[in-house]
Each structure stands twice: as structure tokens, then as C-alpha cells.
């Protein structure tokens, strides 16, 4: 997963898939009927039907890039 710009003046970043190959391949990116496009295990969820259910919590399947924290993309993780 990557970002060229985030609108907050941060440098571009790449969040790499963690090294557990089996889980990472299954969960790196998939579509959920309930939540829409999901990267990792809620590392990034984009629900175009209900943006309130979109969220991010880096560190599940994707490594947290240097200088960022688990909530750097959206600041919230409303899905438990």
C-alpha cells in the first residue's frame, strides 16, 4: 500500500506487507460485502457505500512506515 500525498504535507510512503506469507497473501487486499475494499486486517477499509465505516489501523498485515503510527491514515478505527 502506498501514498503519494496525504494532504497534510507528509512525505510519500510505502507500507509493505508483513513477512507472514500465508496470512499476508490471503488478507493483503480483498472485498468485503459488509465493508467494501479492505487492505490487510483493517489496515485500511474503504466503504464507498457508507464512508462512516471506512477506517484505518496500520500494523495488521502491513508494516507501519517509519515516522507514522497505526492511526496515521485516518486517525480512527471504528470497526472492532
HTML snippet that shows the backbone in 3Dmol.js (N, CA, C, O; Angstrom):
<script src="https://3Dmol.org/build/3Dmol-min.js"></script>
<div id="view" style="width:600px;height:400px;position:relative"></div>
<script>
const pdb = `
ATOM      1  N   UNK A   1       0.864  -1.139   0.000  1.00  0.00           N
ATOM      2  CA  UNK A   1       0.000   0.000   0.000  1.00  0.00           C
ATOM      3  C   UNK A   1       0.926   1.221   0.000  1.00  0.00           C
ATOM      4  O   UNK A   1       2.003   1.186   0.596  1.00  0.00           O
ATOM      5  N   UNK A   2       0.508   2.292  -0.665  1.00  0.00           N
ATOM      6  CA  UNK A   2       1.353   3.476  -0.728  1.00  0.00           C
ATOM      7  C   UNK A   2       0.512   4.740  -0.770  1.00  0.00           C
ATOM      8  O   UNK A   2      -0.688   4.708  -1.041  1.00  0.00           O
ATOM      9  N   UNK A   3       1.177   5.848  -0.495  1.00  0.00           N
ATOM     10  CA  UNK A   3       0.545   7.157  -0.604  1.00  0.00           C
ATOM     11  C   UNK A   3       1.532   8.110  -1.263  1.00  0.00           C
ATOM     12  O   UNK A   3       2.692   8.189  -0.861  1.00  0.00           O
ATOM     13  N   UNK A   4       1.073   8.820  -2.260  1.00  0.00           N
ATOM     14  CA  UNK A   4       1.906   9.823  -2.905  1.00  0.00           C
ATOM     15  C   UNK A   4       1.831  11.119  -2.105  1.00  0.00           C
ATOM     16  O   UNK A   4       2.849  11.775  -1.883  1.00  0.00           O
ATOM     17  N   UNK A   5       0.628  11.487  -1.674  1.00  0.00           N
ATOM     18  CA  UNK A   5       0.436  12.659  -0.831  1.00  0.00           C
ATOM     19  C   UNK A   5      -0.790  12.405   0.047  1.00  0.00           C
ATOM     20  O   UNK A   5      -1.720  11.707  -0.356  1.00  0.00           O
ATOM     21  N   UNK A   6      -0.780  12.972   1.233  1.00  0.00           N
ATOM     22  CA  UNK A   6      -1.926  12.772   2.125  1.00  0.00           C
ATOM     23  C   UNK A   6      -2.640  14.072   2.449  1.00  0.00           C
ATOM     24  O   UNK A   6      -3.555  14.089   3.272  1.00  0.00           O
ATOM     25  N   UNK A   7      -2.229  15.167   1.806  1.00  0.00           N
ATOM     26  CA  UNK A   7      -2.861  16.451   2.046  1.00  0.00           C
ATOM     27  C   UNK A   7      -2.417  17.125   3.337  1.00  0.00           C
ATOM     28  O   UNK A   7      -2.874  18.223   3.652  1.00  0.00           O
ATOM     29  N   UNK A   8      -1.527  16.471   4.087  1.00  0.00           N
ATOM     30  CA  UNK A   8      -1.041  17.037   5.342  1.00  0.00           C
ATOM     31  C   UNK A   8       0.443  17.380   5.281  1.00  0.00           C
ATOM     32  O   UNK A   8       1.056  17.680   6.306  1.00  0.00           O
ATOM     33  N   UNK A   9       1.020  17.335   4.091  1.00  0.00           N
ATOM     34  CA  UNK A   9       2.408  17.707   3.917  1.00  0.00           C
ATOM     35  C   UNK A   9       3.411  16.623   4.278  1.00  0.00           C
ATOM     36  O   UNK A   9       4.612  16.888   4.326  1.00  0.00           O
ATOM     37  N   UNK A  10       2.938  15.403   4.534  1.00  0.00           N
ATOM     38  CA  UNK A  10       3.873  14.317   4.833  1.00  0.00           C
ATOM     39  C   UNK A  10       4.463  13.772   3.549  1.00  0.00           C
ATOM     40  O   UNK A  10       3.860  13.860   2.479  1.00  0.00           O
ATOM     41  N   UNK A  11       5.638  13.213   3.674  1.00  0.00           N
ATOM     42  CA  UNK A  11       6.322  12.614   2.537  1.00  0.00           C
ATOM     43  C   UNK A  11       5.559  11.384   2.050  1.00  0.00           C
ATOM     44  O   UNK A  11       4.830  10.765   2.824  1.00  0.00           O
ATOM     45  N   UNK A  12       5.720  11.023   0.771  1.00  0.00           N
ATOM     46  CA  UNK A  12       5.141   9.772   0.278  1.00  0.00           C
ATOM     47  C   UNK A  12       5.660   8.600   1.097  1.00  0.00           C
ATOM     48  O   UNK A  12       6.757   8.663   1.652  1.00  0.00           O
ATOM     49  N   UNK A  13       4.871   7.530   1.174  1.00  0.00           N
ATOM     50  CA  UNK A  13       5.321   6.358   1.919  1.00  0.00           C
ATOM     51  C   UNK A  13       4.862   5.079   1.246  1.00  0.00           C
ATOM     52  O   UNK A  13       3.939   5.070   0.431  1.00  0.00           O
ATOM     53  N   UNK A  14       5.534   4.004   1.612  1.00  0.00           N
ATOM     54  CA  UNK A  14       5.137   2.658   1.196  1.00  0.00           C
ATOM     55  C   UNK A  14       4.978   1.841   2.468  1.00  0.00           C
ATOM     56  O   UNK A  14       5.888   1.790   3.295  1.00  0.00           O
ATOM     57  N   UNK A  15       3.823   1.201   2.628  1.00  0.00           N
ATOM     58  CA  UNK A  15       3.593   0.275   3.737  1.00  0.00           C
ATOM     59  C   UNK A  15       3.671  -1.130   3.135  1.00  0.00           C
ATOM     60  O   UNK A  15       2.805  -1.535   2.359  1.00  0.00           O
ATOM     61  N   UNK A  16       4.704  -1.849   3.499  1.00  0.00           N
ATOM     62  CA  UNK A  16       4.936  -3.180   2.923  1.00  0.00           C
ATOM     63  C   UNK A  16       4.166  -4.252   3.684  1.00  0.00           C
ATOM     64  O   UNK A  16       3.922  -4.125   4.883  1.00  0.00           O
ATOM     65  N   UNK A  17       3.789  -5.308   2.970  1.00  0.00           N
ATOM     66  CA  UNK A  17       3.130  -6.449   3.586  1.00  0.00           C
ATOM     67  C   UNK A  17       4.120  -7.132   4.516  1.00  0.00           C
ATOM     68  O   UNK A  17       5.287  -7.316   4.169  1.00  0.00           O
ATOM     69  N   UNK A  18       3.644  -7.509   5.704  1.00  0.00           N
ATOM     70  CA  UNK A  18       4.496  -8.203   6.665  1.00  0.00           C
ATOM     71  C   UNK A  18       4.970  -9.535   6.091  1.00  0.00           C
ATOM     72  O   UNK A  18       4.473  -9.985   5.059  1.00  0.00           O
ATOM     73  N   UNK A  19       5.916 -10.151   6.752  1.00  0.00           N
ATOM     74  CA  UNK A  19       6.589 -11.314   6.185  1.00  0.00           C
ATOM     75  C   UNK A  19       5.852 -12.640   6.324  1.00  0.00           C
ATOM     76  O   UNK A  19       6.300 -13.624   5.737  1.00  0.00           O
ATOM     77  N   UNK A  20       4.741 -12.727   7.070  1.00  0.00           N
ATOM     78  CA  UNK A  20       3.999 -13.980   7.168  1.00  0.00           C
ATOM     79  C   UNK A  20       3.307 -14.219   5.829  1.00  0.00           C
ATOM     80  O   UNK A  20       2.259 -13.629   5.570  1.00  0.00           O
ATOM     81  N   UNK A  21       3.872 -15.074   4.972  1.00  0.00           N
ATOM     82  CA  UNK A  21       3.367 -15.165   3.602  1.00  0.00           C
ATOM     83  C   UNK A  21       1.941 -15.704   3.476  1.00  0.00           C
ATOM     84  O   UNK A  21       1.189 -15.220   2.630  1.00  0.00           O
ATOM     85  N   UNK A  22       1.548 -16.679   4.278  1.00  0.00           N
ATOM     86  CA  UNK A  22       0.216 -17.266   4.123  1.00  0.00           C
ATOM     87  C   UNK A  22      -0.884 -16.250   4.453  1.00  0.00           C
ATOM     88  O   UNK A  22      -1.756 -15.992   3.622  1.00  0.00           O
ATOM     89  N   UNK A  23      -0.848 -15.681   5.643  1.00  0.00           N
ATOM     90  CA  UNK A  23      -1.870 -14.714   6.056  1.00  0.00           C
ATOM     91  C   UNK A  23      -1.817 -13.464   5.186  1.00  0.00           C
ATOM     92  O   UNK A  23      -2.855 -12.922   4.808  1.00  0.00           O
ATOM     93  N   UNK A  24      -0.611 -13.008   4.871  1.00  0.00           N
ATOM     94  CA  UNK A  24      -0.465 -11.787   4.083  1.00  0.00           C
ATOM     95  C   UNK A  24      -1.074 -11.938   2.698  1.00  0.00           C
ATOM     96  O   UNK A  24      -1.731 -11.020   2.207  1.00  0.00           O
ATOM     97  N   UNK A  25      -0.864 -13.082   2.065  1.00  0.00           N
ATOM     98  CA  UNK A  25      -1.421 -13.281   0.728  1.00  0.00           C
ATOM     99  C   UNK A  25      -2.941 -13.342   0.759  1.00  0.00           C
ATOM    100  O   UNK A  25      -3.600 -12.873  -0.168  1.00  0.00           O
ATOM    101  N   UNK A  26      -3.498 -13.911   1.808  1.00  0.00           N
ATOM    102  CA  UNK A  26      -4.954 -14.008   1.916  1.00  0.00           C
ATOM    103  C   UNK A  26      -5.613 -12.674   2.234  1.00  0.00           C
ATOM    104  O   UNK A  26      -6.733 -12.414   1.793  1.00  0.00           O
ATOM    105  N   UNK A  27      -4.933 -11.834   2.990  1.00  0.00           N
ATOM    106  CA  UNK A  27      -5.554 -10.613   3.504  1.00  0.00           C
ATOM    107  C   UNK A  27      -4.942  -9.308   3.002  1.00  0.00           C
ATOM    108  O   UNK A  27      -5.344  -8.239   3.462  1.00  0.00           O
ATOM    109  N   UNK A  28      -3.996  -9.356   2.088  1.00  0.00           N
ATOM    110  CA  UNK A  28      -3.352  -8.120   1.639  1.00  0.00           C
ATOM    111  C   UNK A  28      -4.365  -7.138   1.080  1.00  0.00           C
ATOM    112  O   UNK A  28      -4.327  -5.954   1.414  1.00  0.00           O
ATOM    113  N   UNK A  29      -5.266  -7.610   0.236  1.00  0.00           N
ATOM    114  CA  UNK A  29      -6.360  -6.783  -0.267  1.00  0.00           C
ATOM    115  C   UNK A  29      -7.498  -7.714  -0.681  1.00  0.00           C
ATOM    116  O   UNK A  29      -7.279  -8.717  -1.359  1.00  0.00           O
ATOM    117  N   UNK A  30      -8.706  -7.369  -0.267  1.00  0.00           N
ATOM    118  CA  UNK A  30      -9.873  -8.179  -0.621  1.00  0.00           C
ATOM    119  C   UNK A  30     -11.128  -7.324  -0.533  1.00  0.00           C
ATOM    120  O   UNK A  30     -11.091  -6.191  -0.052  1.00  0.00           O
ATOM    121  N   UNK A  31     -12.231  -7.876  -1.001  1.00  0.00           N
ATOM    122  CA  UNK A  31     -13.508  -7.173  -0.953  1.00  0.00           C
ATOM    123  C   UNK A  31     -14.399  -7.829   0.088  1.00  0.00           C
ATOM    124  O   UNK A  31     -14.557  -9.050   0.093  1.00  0.00           O
ATOM    125  N   UNK A  32     -14.977  -7.030   0.964  1.00  0.00           N
ATOM    126  CA  UNK A  32     -15.918  -7.499   1.977  1.00  0.00           C
ATOM    127  C   UNK A  32     -17.307  -6.993   1.615  1.00  0.00           C
ATOM    128  O   UNK A  32     -17.482  -5.808   1.328  1.00  0.00           O
ATOM    129  N   UNK A  33     -18.282  -7.872   1.625  1.00  0.00           N
ATOM    130  CA  UNK A  33     -19.667  -7.462   1.343  1.00  0.00           C
ATOM    131  C   UNK A  33     -20.123  -6.378   2.319  1.00  0.00           C
ATOM    132  O   UNK A  33     -20.860  -5.469   1.936  1.00  0.00           O
ATOM    133  N   UNK A  34     -19.693  -6.469   3.566  1.00  0.00           N
ATOM    134  CA  UNK A  34     -20.134  -5.532   4.600  1.00  0.00           C
ATOM    135  C   UNK A  34     -19.371  -4.205   4.558  1.00  0.00           C
ATOM    136  O   UNK A  34     -19.969  -3.141   4.721  1.00  0.00           O
ATOM    137  N   UNK A  35     -18.044  -4.264   4.339  1.00  0.00           N
ATOM    138  CA  UNK A  35     -17.221  -3.060   4.470  1.00  0.00           C
ATOM    139  C   UNK A  35     -16.654  -2.512   3.174  1.00  0.00           C
ATOM    140  O   UNK A  35     -16.193  -1.370   3.157  1.00  0.00           O
ATOM    141  N   UNK A  36     -16.667  -3.268   2.098  1.00  0.00           N
ATOM    142  CA  UNK A  36     -16.104  -2.789   0.841  1.00  0.00           C
ATOM    143  C   UNK A  36     -14.661  -3.246   0.674  1.00  0.00           C
ATOM    144  O   UNK A  36     -14.327  -4.380   1.019  1.00  0.00           O
ATOM    145  N   UNK A  37     -13.805  -2.380   0.150  1.00  0.00           N
ATOM    146  CA  UNK A  37     -12.411  -2.717  -0.113  1.00  0.00           C
ATOM    147  C   UNK A  37     -11.637  -2.689   1.199  1.00  0.00           C
ATOM    148  O   UNK A  37     -11.672  -1.700   1.932  1.00  0.00           O
ATOM    149  N   UNK A  38     -10.933  -3.791   1.491  1.00  0.00           N
ATOM    150  CA  UNK A  38     -10.172  -3.906   2.733  1.00  0.00           C
ATOM    151  C   UNK A  38      -8.732  -4.255   2.400  1.00  0.00           C
ATOM    152  O   UNK A  38      -8.467  -5.198   1.655  1.00  0.00           O
ATOM    153  N   UNK A  39      -7.807  -3.486   2.956  1.00  0.00           N
ATOM    154  CA  UNK A  39      -6.382  -3.778   2.851  1.00  0.00           C
ATOM    155  C   UNK A  39      -5.934  -4.301   4.203  1.00  0.00           C
ATOM    156  O   UNK A  39      -6.023  -3.593   5.206  1.00  0.00           O
ATOM    157  N   UNK A  40      -5.453  -5.542   4.238  1.00  0.00           N
ATOM    158  CA  UNK A  40      -4.984  -6.116   5.494  1.00  0.00           C
ATOM    159  C   UNK A  40      -6.139  -6.459   6.413  1.00  0.00           C
ATOM    160  O   UNK A  40      -7.255  -6.708   5.956  1.00  0.00           O
ATOM    161  N   UNK A  41      -5.871  -6.471   7.701  1.00  0.00           N
ATOM    162  CA  UNK A  41      -6.907  -6.735   8.704  1.00  0.00           C
ATOM    163  C   UNK A  41      -7.295  -5.394   9.319  1.00  0.00           C
ATOM    164  O   UNK A  41      -6.933  -5.079  10.452  1.00  0.00           O
ATOM    165  N   UNK A  42      -8.038  -4.620   8.542  1.00  0.00           N
ATOM    166  CA  UNK A  42      -8.442  -3.244   8.880  1.00  0.00           C
ATOM    167  C   UNK A  42      -7.285  -2.249   8.826  1.00  0.00           C
ATOM    168  O   UNK A  42      -7.385  -1.159   9.388  1.00  0.00           O
ATOM    169  N   UNK A  43      -6.175  -2.613   8.148  1.00  0.00           N
ATOM    170  CA  UNK A  43      -5.110  -1.638   7.939  1.00  0.00           C
ATOM    171  C   UNK A  43      -5.677  -0.432   7.197  1.00  0.00           C
ATOM    172  O   UNK A  43      -5.334   0.710   7.504  1.00  0.00           O
ATOM    173  N   UNK A  44      -6.538  -0.688   6.227  1.00  0.00           N
ATOM    174  CA  UNK A  44      -7.267   0.376   5.527  1.00  0.00           C
ATOM    175  C   UNK A  44      -8.555  -0.220   4.975  1.00  0.00           C
ATOM    176  O   UNK A  44      -8.520  -1.182   4.207  1.00  0.00           O
ATOM    177  N   UNK A  45      -9.687   0.350   5.363  1.00  0.00           N
ATOM    178  CA  UNK A  45     -11.010  -0.082   4.892  1.00  0.00           C
ATOM    179  C   UNK A  45     -11.643   1.109   4.186  1.00  0.00           C
ATOM    180  O   UNK A  45     -11.747   2.195   4.756  1.00  0.00           O
ATOM    181  N   UNK A  46     -12.069   0.897   2.932  1.00  0.00           N
ATOM    182  CA  UNK A  46     -12.713   1.966   2.162  1.00  0.00           C
ATOM    183  C   UNK A  46     -14.110   1.486   1.796  1.00  0.00           C
ATOM    184  O   UNK A  46     -14.270   0.615   0.942  1.00  0.00           O
ATOM    185  N   UNK A  47     -15.113   2.053   2.440  1.00  0.00           N
ATOM    186  CA  UNK A  47     -16.502   1.679   2.196  1.00  0.00           C
ATOM    187  C   UNK A  47     -17.187   2.842   1.488  1.00  0.00           C
ATOM    188  O   UNK A  47     -17.611   3.802   2.131  1.00  0.00           O
ATOM    189  N   UNK A  48     -17.295   2.756   0.170  1.00  0.00           N
ATOM    190  CA  UNK A  48     -17.883   3.843  -0.608  1.00  0.00           C
ATOM    191  C   UNK A  48     -19.384   3.968  -0.384  1.00  0.00           C
ATOM    192  O   UNK A  48     -19.956   5.029  -0.632  1.00  0.00           O
ATOM    193  N   UNK A  49     -20.030   2.902   0.083  1.00  0.00           N
ATOM    194  CA  UNK A  49     -21.471   2.955   0.356  1.00  0.00           C
ATOM    195  C   UNK A  49     -21.785   3.641   1.673  1.00  0.00           C
ATOM    196  O   UNK A  49     -22.845   4.250   1.819  1.00  0.00           O
ATOM    197  N   UNK A  50     -20.879   3.548   2.630  1.00  0.00           N
ATOM    198  CA  UNK A  50     -21.069   4.156   3.944  1.00  0.00           C
ATOM    199  C   UNK A  50     -19.705   4.599   4.472  1.00  0.00           C
ATOM    200  O   UNK A  50     -19.023   3.845   5.167  1.00  0.00           O
ATOM    201  N   UNK A  51     -19.317   5.824   4.137  1.00  0.00           N
ATOM    202  CA  UNK A  51     -17.984   6.314   4.492  1.00  0.00           C
ATOM    203  C   UNK A  51     -17.729   6.304   5.995  1.00  0.00           C
ATOM    204  O   UNK A  51     -16.572   6.294   6.416  1.00  0.00           O
ATOM    205  N   UNK A  52     -18.781   6.306   6.817  1.00  0.00           N
ATOM    206  CA  UNK A  52     -18.600   6.224   8.263  1.00  0.00           C
ATOM    207  C   UNK A  52     -17.974   4.902   8.681  1.00  0.00           C
ATOM    208  O   UNK A  52     -17.403   4.807   9.768  1.00  0.00           O
ATOM    209  N   UNK A  53     -18.073   3.879   7.835  1.00  0.00           N
ATOM    210  CA  UNK A  53     -17.467   2.593   8.145  1.00  0.00           C
ATOM    211  C   UNK A  53     -16.070   2.453   7.560  1.00  0.00           C
ATOM    212  O   UNK A  53     -15.449   1.401   7.712  1.00  0.00           O
ATOM    213  N   UNK A  54     -15.568   3.470   6.904  1.00  0.00           N
ATOM    214  CA  UNK A  54     -14.187   3.470   6.431  1.00  0.00           C
ATOM    215  C   UNK A  54     -13.280   3.762   7.615  1.00  0.00           C
ATOM    216  O   UNK A  54     -13.620   4.561   8.488  1.00  0.00           O
ATOM    217  N   UNK A  55     -12.129   3.114   7.638  1.00  0.00           N
ATOM    218  CA  UNK A  55     -11.218   3.323   8.770  1.00  0.00           C
ATOM    219  C   UNK A  55      -9.821   2.854   8.414  1.00  0.00           C
ATOM    220  O   UNK A  55      -9.587   2.302   7.339  1.00  0.00           O
ATOM    221  N   UNK A  56      -8.904   3.082   9.332  1.00  0.00           N
ATOM    222  CA  UNK A  56      -7.547   2.613   9.153  1.00  0.00           C
ATOM    223  C   UNK A  56      -6.903   2.340  10.497  1.00  0.00           C
ATOM    224  O   UNK A  56      -7.048   3.120  11.438  1.00  0.00           O
ATOM    225  N   UNK A  57      -6.199   1.243  10.580  1.00  0.00           N
ATOM    226  CA  UNK A  57      -5.359   0.925  11.730  1.00  0.00           C
ATOM    227  C   UNK A  57      -4.204   0.095  11.202  1.00  0.00           C
ATOM    228  O   UNK A  57      -4.268  -1.134  11.166  1.00  0.00           O
ATOM    229  N   UNK A  58      -3.140   0.788  10.791  1.00  0.00           N
ATOM    230  CA  UNK A  58      -1.975   0.121  10.224  1.00  0.00           C
ATOM    231  C   UNK A  58      -1.344  -0.840  11.226  1.00  0.00           C
ATOM    232  O   UNK A  58      -1.443  -0.646  12.438  1.00  0.00           O
ATOM    233  N   UNK A  59      -0.692  -1.880  10.703  1.00  0.00           N
ATOM    234  CA  UNK A  59       0.057  -2.799  11.551  1.00  0.00           C
ATOM    235  C   UNK A  59      -0.501  -4.202  11.583  1.00  0.00           C
ATOM    236  O   UNK A  59       0.131  -5.099  12.140  1.00  0.00           O
ATOM    237  N   UNK A  60      -1.679  -4.421  10.995  1.00  0.00           N
ATOM    238  CA  UNK A  60      -2.242  -5.765  10.974  1.00  0.00           C
ATOM    239  C   UNK A  60      -1.484  -6.662  10.010  1.00  0.00           C
ATOM    240  O   UNK A  60      -0.818  -7.606  10.433  1.00  0.00           O
ATOM    241  N   UNK A  61      -1.581  -6.376   8.733  1.00  0.00           N
ATOM    242  CA  UNK A  61      -0.881  -7.108   7.680  1.00  0.00           C
ATOM    243  C   UNK A  61       0.231  -6.258   7.091  1.00  0.00           C
ATOM    244  O   UNK A  61       1.232  -6.785   6.606  1.00  0.00           O
ATOM    245  N   UNK A  62       0.057  -4.947   7.132  1.00  0.00           N
ATOM    246  CA  UNK A  62       1.059  -4.032   6.575  1.00  0.00           C
ATOM    247  C   UNK A  62       1.920  -3.456   7.695  1.00  0.00           C
ATOM    248  O   UNK A  62       1.414  -3.087   8.755  1.00  0.00           O
ATOM    249  N   UNK A  63       3.241  -3.382   7.443  1.00  0.00           N
ATOM    250  CA  UNK A  63       4.145  -2.737   8.399  1.00  0.00           C
ATOM    251  C   UNK A  63       3.831  -1.253   8.482  1.00  0.00           C
ATOM    252  O   UNK A  63       3.429  -0.638   7.494  1.00  0.00           O
ATOM    253  N   UNK A  64       4.015  -0.688   9.652  1.00  0.00           N
ATOM    254  CA  UNK A  64       3.817   0.747   9.844  1.00  0.00           C
ATOM    255  C   UNK A  64       5.083   1.459   9.367  1.00  0.00           C
ATOM    256  O   UNK A  64       6.165   1.210   9.899  1.00  0.00           O
ATOM    257  N   UNK A  65       4.964   2.341   8.370  1.00  0.00           N
ATOM    258  CA  UNK A  65       6.148   3.039   7.868  1.00  0.00           C
ATOM    259  C   UNK A  65       6.800   3.905   8.953  1.00  0.00           C
ATOM    260  O   UNK A  65       6.132   4.387   9.868  1.00  0.00           O
ATOM    261  N   UNK A  66       8.084   4.084   8.834  1.00  0.00           N
ATOM    262  CA  UNK A  66       8.836   4.911   9.776  1.00  0.00           C
ATOM    263  C   UNK A  66       8.245   6.316   9.829  1.00  0.00           C
ATOM    264  O   UNK A  66       7.924   6.904   8.797  1.00  0.00           O
ATOM    265  N   UNK A  67       8.106   6.840  11.031  1.00  0.00           N
ATOM    266  CA  UNK A  67       7.578   8.178  11.222  1.00  0.00           C
ATOM    267  C   UNK A  67       6.058   8.244  11.280  1.00  0.00           C
ATOM    268  O   UNK A  67       5.495   9.329  11.428  1.00  0.00           O
ATOM    269  N   UNK A  68       5.384   7.100  11.167  1.00  0.00           N
ATOM    270  CA  UNK A  68       3.928   7.059  11.228  1.00  0.00           C
ATOM    271  C   UNK A  68       3.508   6.196  12.409  1.00  0.00           C
ATOM    272  O   UNK A  68       4.332   5.502  13.004  1.00  0.00           O
ATOM    273  N   UNK A  69       2.224   6.243  12.745  1.00  0.00           N
ATOM    274  CA  UNK A  69       1.701   5.338  13.762  1.00  0.00           C
ATOM    275  C   UNK A  69       0.491   4.612  13.180  1.00  0.00           C
ATOM    276  O   UNK A  69       0.117   4.849  12.032  1.00  0.00           O
ATOM    277  N   UNK A  70      -0.114   3.735  13.963  1.00  0.00           N
ATOM    278  CA  UNK A  70      -1.204   2.908  13.434  1.00  0.00           C
ATOM    279  C   UNK A  70      -2.402   3.714  12.944  1.00  0.00           C
ATOM    280  O   UNK A  70      -3.167   3.231  12.108  1.00  0.00           O
ATOM    281  N   UNK A  71      -2.576   4.926  13.446  1.00  0.00           N
ATOM    282  CA  UNK A  71      -3.718   5.753  13.049  1.00  0.00           C
ATOM    283  C   UNK A  71      -3.362   6.893  12.106  1.00  0.00           C
ATOM    284  O   UNK A  71      -4.136   7.837  11.956  1.00  0.00           O
ATOM    285  N   UNK A  72      -2.203   6.815  11.473  1.00  0.00           N
ATOM    286  CA  UNK A  72      -1.736   7.914  10.626  1.00  0.00           C
ATOM    287  C   UNK A  72      -2.592   8.166   9.389  1.00  0.00           C
ATOM    288  O   UNK A  72      -2.628   9.297   8.904  1.00  0.00           O
ATOM    289  N   UNK A  73      -3.273   7.169   8.868  1.00  0.00           N
ATOM    290  CA  UNK A  73      -4.047   7.390   7.638  1.00  0.00           C
ATOM    291  C   UNK A  73      -5.366   8.085   7.879  1.00  0.00           C
ATOM    292  O   UNK A  73      -5.731   8.985   7.122  1.00  0.00           O
ATOM    293  N   UNK A  74      -6.102   7.689   8.925  1.00  0.00           N
ATOM    294  CA  UNK A  74      -7.417   8.294   9.165  1.00  0.00           C
ATOM    295  C   UNK A  74      -7.616   8.808  10.577  1.00  0.00           C
ATOM    296  O   UNK A  74      -8.512   9.615  10.825  1.00  0.00           O
ATOM    297  N   UNK A  75      -6.793   8.352  11.501  1.00  0.00           N
ATOM    298  CA  UNK A  75      -6.935   8.781  12.886  1.00  0.00           C
ATOM    299  C   UNK A  75      -7.948   8.000  13.679  1.00  0.00           C
ATOM    300  O   UNK A  75      -8.022   8.160  14.897  1.00  0.00           O
ATOM    301  N   UNK A  76      -8.743   7.149  13.027  1.00  0.00           N
ATOM    302  CA  UNK A  76      -9.787   6.405  13.721  1.00  0.00           C
ATOM    303  C   UNK A  76      -9.814   4.949  13.272  1.00  0.00           C
ATOM    304  O   UNK A  76      -9.355   4.620  12.179  1.00  0.00           O
ATOM    305  N   UNK A  77     -10.347   4.094  14.110  1.00  0.00           N
ATOM    306  CA  UNK A  77     -10.625   2.716  13.728  1.00  0.00           C
ATOM    307  C   UNK A  77     -11.965   2.324  14.331  1.00  0.00           C
ATOM    308  O   UNK A  77     -11.993   1.646  15.358  1.00  0.00           O
ATOM    309  N   UNK A  78     -13.104   2.739  13.711  1.00  0.00           N
ATOM    310  CA  UNK A  78     -14.415   2.491  14.303  1.00  0.00           C
ATOM    311  C   UNK A  78     -14.862   1.041  14.236  1.00  0.00           C
ATOM    312  O   UNK A  78     -15.780   0.659  14.963  1.00  0.00           O
ATOM    313  N   UNK A  79     -14.248   0.218  13.390  1.00  0.00           N
ATOM    314  CA  UNK A  79     -14.651  -1.175  13.261  1.00  0.00           C
ATOM    315  C   UNK A  79     -13.918  -1.998  14.296  1.00  0.00           C
ATOM    316  O   UNK A  79     -12.689  -1.956  14.360  1.00  0.00           O
ATOM    317  N   UNK A  80     -14.653  -2.753  15.117  1.00  0.00           N
ATOM    318  CA  UNK A  80     -13.954  -3.591  16.088  1.00  0.00           C
ATOM    319  C   UNK A  80     -14.049  -5.040  15.715  1.00  0.00           C
ATOM    320  O   UNK A  80     -13.516  -5.896  16.422  1.00  0.00           O
TER     321      UNK A  80
END
`;
const viewer = $3Dmol.createViewer("view");
viewer.addModel(pdb, "pdb");
viewer.setStyle({}, {cartoon: {color: "spectrum"}});
viewer.zoomTo();
viewer.render();
</script>
